């Protein structure tokens, strides 16, 4: 029979080893992962993870960890393509993905004003966001992505405040079939039903939404 003091010592040693090997999500974010090619997230997404609009790099701060993890795994599998993100995602370990997505989810993000589908919709982008285009079976964006495009749960990410270049690029990727990582190809159907002008308009609407004051 193993003495109690030896059992306690073994347990403490195991906890020490686990702690020593625990992945620091903040370190992955600021310095990168342990493998070559696992670059630091902040290099493209900013020190606050709020994205770099002019370059089209999206905000990651405050996004659900489950959503972020899915995107990294989709980059790995090729369900979502990016010459930057695919090799980076493949270079991250599973523990690093779990750690850095939890870190990003806990980072603060700016609030977006509340919007209502009952308010008047002015302009093409706002009409698509709040009303959709049901003659083409295109639902309003906020029906899935929540009031103000603030995001809903793990499946529907925030749209408000993301760079217009990023949002337009993703809609165009769905239009062209380069991105196909959503259930039942819902976004593929929506994006293919939009004109190039509508893609630009709705992307601009959500990108600028956080700068607008909420209307009563």
C-alpha positions in Angstrom: 0.0 0.0 0.0 1.4 3.4 -1.0 2.0 5.7 2.0 -0.2 8.8 2.1 2.7 11.2 2.2 4.1 9.6 -1.1 0.6 9.9 -2.7 0.4 13.6 -1.7 4.0 14.2 -3.0 3.2 12.5 -6.3 0.0 14.6 -6.7 1.9 17.8 -6.0 4.6 16.9 -8.5 1.9 16.2 -11.2 0.3 19.5 -10.6 3.7 21.2 -10.8 4.4 19.5 -14.2 1.0 20.4 -15.5 1.4 24.0 -14.4 4.9 24.2 -15.9 3.5 23.0 -19.3 0.3 25.1 -19.3 0.1 27.2 -22.4 -0.1 31.0 -21.8 -2.7 32.4 -24.2 -1.4 35.9 -23.7 2.1 34.8 -24.7 0.7 33.2 -27.9 -1.1 36.4 -28.7 1.9 38.7 -28.2 4.8 36.4 -29.1 3.4 33.5 -31.1 3.3 29.8 -30.6 6.1 27.3 -30.0 6.3 26.0 -33.6 7.9 27.9 -36.6 5.2 29.8 -38.5 3.0 30.4 -35.5 3.3 34.1 -35.6 1.9 36.5 -32.9 -1.7 37.4 -33.4 -1.1 41.0 -32.4 1.2 41.5 -35.4 -1.8 41.7 -37.7 -4.8 42.2 -35.3 -3.3 44.9 -33.2 -2.1 45.1 -29.6 -5.7 45.4 -28.4 -6.9 42.7 -30.9 -9.4 45.3 -32.2 -8.1 44.7 -35.8 -6.4 46.9 -38.3 -9.0 48.4 -40.6 -6.9 49.7 -43.5 -5.2 46.3 -43.9 -8.5 44.4 -43.6 -7.5 42.5 -40.4 -10.6 41.8 -38.3 -11.3 42.4 -34.6 -10.7 39.3 -32.5 -11.2 40.8 -29.0 -14.4 39.7 -27.3 -15.3 37.1 -30.0 -16.5 33.8 -28.5 -13.7 31.3 -28.0 -15.7 28.5 -29.6 -16.2 30.6 -32.8 -12.5 31.5 -32.9 -11.4 27.9 -32.4 -13.7 26.8 -35.2 -12.2 29.3 -37.6 -8.7 28.2 -36.8 -9.6 24.6 -37.4 -11.4 25.5 -40.6 -8.2 27.3 -41.8 -6.4 24.1 -41.0 -8.8 21.9 -43.0 -9.1 24.3 -46.0 -12.8 25.0 -45.3 -11.8 28.6 -45.0 -8.8 29.8 -47.1 -6.2 32.5 -46.4 -2.6 32.6 -47.4 -1.8 34.2 -44.0 -4.0 32.2 -41.6 -3.8 28.7 -43.1 -0.1 28.1 -42.3 -0.4 29.9 -39.0 -3.3 27.8 -37.9 -1.5 24.6 -38.9 1.5 25.7 -36.8 -0.5 26.1 -33.6 -0.9 23.2 -31.2 -4.3 22.3 -29.9 -3.4 23.6 -26.5 -2.2 26.9 -28.0 -5.5 27.2 -29.9 -7.5 26.7 -26.7 -5.4 29.1 -24.7 -5.2 32.0 -27.2 -8.9 31.8 -28.1 -9.8 32.0 -24.4 -7.5 35.0 -24.0 -9.0 36.7 -27.0 -12.6 36.1 -25.9 -11.8 37.7 -22.5 -10.3 40.9 -24.1 -12.6 44.0 -24.0 -14.3 45.2 -27.1 -16.2 48.5 -27.8 -19.9 48.4 -27.4 -22.1 48.9 -30.4 -25.4 51.0 -30.4 -28.6 49.1 -30.2 -30.7 49.1 -33.4 -34.2 48.1 -34.1 -35.8 46.5 -37.1 -38.7 48.9 -36.4 -36.7 52.0 -37.1 -36.6 53.5 -40.6 -33.9 52.0 -42.8 -32.0 54.6 -44.8 -29.7 53.5 -47.6 -29.0 50.1 -49.3 -26.7 48.8 -46.5 -29.0 49.6 -43.7 -32.0 48.2 -45.5 -30.2 44.9 -46.0 -29.0 44.9 -42.4 -32.4 45.6 -40.9 -34.9 44.4 -43.5 -33.1 42.0 -45.8 -34.3 41.4 -49.4 -37.0 38.8 -49.0 -37.9 38.9 -52.7 -34.5 37.1 -53.1 -34.9 35.1 -49.9 -32.2 37.2 -48.2 -32.9 37.6 -44.5 -31.9 40.7 -42.6 -28.4 40.4 -41.2 -29.6 41.2 -37.6 -31.9 38.2 -37.6 -28.9 35.9 -37.1 -26.1 38.3 -36.0 -28.3 40.0 -33.4 -29.4 43.6 -32.7 -26.8 46.0 -33.9 -24.8 43.2 -35.4 -23.3 42.5 -32.0 -23.1 38.7 -32.6 -25.1 35.8 -31.1 -23.5 32.8 -29.4 -20.8 30.7 -30.9 -22.2 30.5 -34.4 -22.9 34.1 -35.4 -20.0 36.5 -34.9 -20.2 40.3 -34.5 -20.3 42.3 -37.6 -20.5 45.8 -36.1 -17.2 47.5 -36.0 -15.4 45.0 -38.1 -13.4 46.6 -41.0 -15.4 47.1 -44.2 -12.6 45.6 -46.3 -12.7 42.5 -44.1 -16.5 42.1 -44.2 -16.6 42.7 -48.0 -13.8 40.2 -48.5 -15.7 37.5 -46.6 -18.9 38.1 -48.5 -17.0 37.9 -51.8 -15.3 34.7 -50.6 -18.7 33.2 -50.0 -19.9 34.5 -53.4 -17.0 32.8 -55.2 -17.1 29.6 -53.2 -13.7 30.2 -51.6 -15.3 30.1 -48.2 -17.8 27.4 -47.3 -17.6 26.8 -43.5 -21.1 27.7 -42.3 -24.0 25.2 -41.8 -26.2 24.6 -44.9 -24.2 27.2 -46.9 -26.5 29.9 -45.6 -23.9 32.6 -46.1 -23.1 31.3 -49.6 -26.8 31.6 -50.6 -27.0 35.1 -49.2 -23.7 36.4 -50.6 -24.5 35.0 -54.1 -27.8 36.9 -54.0 -26.1 40.2 -53.4 -24.7 42.5 -56.0 -21.2 43.9 -55.7 -22.7 47.3 -54.8 -24.8 45.7 -52.0 -21.8 43.8 -50.6 -19.9 47.1 -50.3 -22.9 48.9 -48.9 -23.7 46.4 -46.1 -20.1 46.1 -45.2 -19.7 49.8 -44.9 -22.9 50.0 -42.8 -21.7 47.5 -40.1 -18.1 48.9 -40.2 -19.4 52.3 -39.3 -22.2 51.3 -37.0 -20.1 51.6 -33.8 -19.4 55.2 -34.7 -23.1 56.1 -34.9 -25.4 57.1 -32.1 -28.3 54.8 -31.4 -31.5 56.1 -32.8 -34.6 55.9 -30.6 
